[in-house]
């Protein structure tokens, strides 16, 4: 089984960090080596509290840039926040 054999619409369960914030975008510590693809959704948390959502717009091997979705904003995203590909219950 390889990453290429996974269904394209299936997002792997990933956890990473916000490593940069600029304008309405964030840079995260996840990339294509982790299975992240353009179009994946990332949920942002700080100390277990939901902060917002971002959509991946560009991916490199070890990092990605994601655009914050204003409608889901519950606070200002900061460097050091956590990102995950799944909602926490």
C-alpha positions as a printed NumPy array, in Angstrom:
array([[  0.   ,   0.   ,   0.   ],
       [  1.397,   3.388,  -0.996],
       [  0.226,   6.976,  -0.699],
       [ -0.616,   6.859,  -4.399],
       [ -3.047,   3.987,  -3.806],
       [ -5.096,   5.91 ,  -1.227],
       [ -8.343,   7.428,  -2.485],
       [ -7.64 ,  11.005,  -3.563],
       [-10.487,  12.442,  -1.472],
       [ -9.347,  10.705,   1.714],
       [ -7.374,  12.98 ,   4.001],
       [ -4.812,  11.181,   6.17 ],
       [ -5.005,  11.862,   9.931],
       [ -2.214,  14.383,  10.507],
       [ -1.14 ,  16.694,  13.306],
       [  1.303,  19.584,  12.955],
       [  2.117,  23.125,  14.013],
       [  1.569,  26.635,  12.707],
       [  5.101,  27.859,  11.956],
       [  4.206,  31.218,  10.423],
       [  1.315,  33.635,  10.013],
       [  0.975,  36.345,   7.354],
       [ -2.14 ,  38.237,   6.269],
       [ -4.879,  35.63 ,   5.893],
       [ -2.535,  32.637,   5.487],
       [ -0.591,  30.27 ,   7.708],
       [  2.472,  28.144,   7.103],
       [  2.297,  24.698,   8.694],
       [  4.845,  21.991,   9.506],
       [  3.079,  19.401,   7.31 ],
       [  3.79 ,  18.78 ,   3.64 ],
       [  3.546,  16.335,   0.783],
       [  5.931,  13.947,   2.57 ],
       [  3.179,  13.626,   5.206],
       [  0.466,  13.04 ,   2.593],
       [ -0.936,  16.586,   2.639],
       [ -2.381,  17.821,  -0.656],
       [ -3.709,  21.116,  -2.017],
       [ -7.382,  21.386,  -1.048],
       [ -7.105,  19.525,   2.261],
       [ -8.781,  21.182,   5.244],
       [ -6.858,  21.89 ,   8.44 ],
       [ -8.488,  22.631,  11.799],
       [ -6.531,  24.985,  14.091],
       [ -6.425,  24.597,  17.886],
       [ -4.701,  26.31 ,  20.811],
       [ -4.619,  24.645,  24.237],
       [ -7.391,  22.309,  23.099],
       [ -9.667,  25.182,  22.037],
       [-10.862,  25.511,  18.425],
       [ -9.398,  28.609,  16.741],
       [-10.338,  28.184,  13.085],
       [-10.091,  26.395,   9.757],
       [ -7.699,  26.721,   6.823],
       [ -7.628,  25.29 ,   3.298],
       [ -4.271,  24.132,   1.929],
       [ -3.308,  26.239,  -1.116],
       [  0.299,  25.159,  -1.784],
       [  2.394,  22.228,  -0.619],
       [  6.122,  21.52 ,  -0.474],
       [  7.728,  18.346,   0.822],
       [  7.978,  19.499,   4.444],
       [  5.566,  22.44 ,   4.759],
       [  2.439,  23.972,   3.323],
       [  0.618,  27.284,   3.03 ],
       [ -3.067,  27.339,   3.951],
       [ -5.631,  30.121,   3.622],
       [ -7.709,  30.852,   6.721],
       [-11.495,  30.567,   6.31 ],
       [-13.019,  33.642,   7.962],
       [-16.41 ,  31.999,   8.585],
       [-14.788,  29.505,  10.986],
       [-12.619,  32.01 ,  12.868],
       [-12.895,  31.727,  16.659],
       [ -9.772,  33.774,  17.4  ],
       [ -6.522,  35.003,  15.921],
       [ -4.305,  32.164,  14.691],
       [ -0.785,  32.418,  16.119],
       [  2.569,  30.776,  15.538],
       [  2.726,  27.663,  17.732],
       [ -0.957,  26.78 ,  17.345],
       [ -1.708,  23.167,  16.476],
       [ -3.248,  21.978,  13.208],
       [ -4.971,  18.697,  12.47 ],
       [ -6.785,  17.19 ,   9.493],
       [ -9.694,  16.049,  11.686],
       [-12.161,  17.737,  13.993],
       [-11.725,  16.905,  17.655],
       [-14.842,  15.739,  19.443]])
